[in-house]
Amino acid sequence: MHTIHQILHHKGGDILWVAPESTVFDAIHKMAEKGVGALLVMREGKPVGMVSERDYARKVILEGRSSRDTRVQDIMSDSLITIDGRATADAGLALMTKHHIRHLPVVDDNDLIGMVSIGDLVNAVIDDQQQLIEQLERYVTG
């Protein structure tokens, strides 16, 4: 079973972030440029929240705000749910499902080491299941 550490090792541990004072326009531009759906919000090297495309859609577009005038700190989610790097992909999916989120910052011993998305975890679980199927087929066929 894949651990979060293994997933990060495969995908890389780049931490994409934005400052709370940044404009939402800059944050969305960075997400588009990097092909991601969320960014950590960092202040003085510490995570203070997360901003996602969902936040943009619900708190900027639907409220008629301007992305060039709105600050990230005004729309970010400030209650961060994190996962330990030793946890399994299944545990990550369960946490995401419970909290209705799509991205998890990964923390080891209070140090931020990366972020995983629901897609990263689903791919790992599918890979685990495929390996199990192959093992069972070898066992059955001898």
C-alpha positions, 0 to 999 in steps of 0.5 A: 500500500502506497504511503504519502511519502512514496507518492511525494517521492514519485511526484516531487515535493514542490510546495506551491504557495502564495502570500495572503496579501497577494491578489486572487488574480495572481493566485489563479494565474499561478494555479493555471501556470502550474496546472494545479487547483490549489495553493498553500497560503504562507506567511513568514514561511508558515502555512496559514491557509489554502486557496483553491479554484473552488474558493475563487468560484464561490467567493469571488465570481458568485459574489461579484468581486474583482479578482484583481482587487480581492486579496487571497486572505479574504477568500482562503480557507484558514483551517488547514487539515494536514496529513502525516507522510507515513499515512497511507493513500487510503487514509488520505482519501478518507480524510479528504472525504470526511472534510470535503477537500481535494488537497492535503498539505503533508507534514512530518514532525511539524515540517511542511514537506509537500502537498497531495491532491485527490488525483494523486491519492486515487492513482496510488490506490488504483495502482495498489489494487492493480498490484493486488489483482496481479498477485491474486491471479498469480496465486490462483493460476499457480 
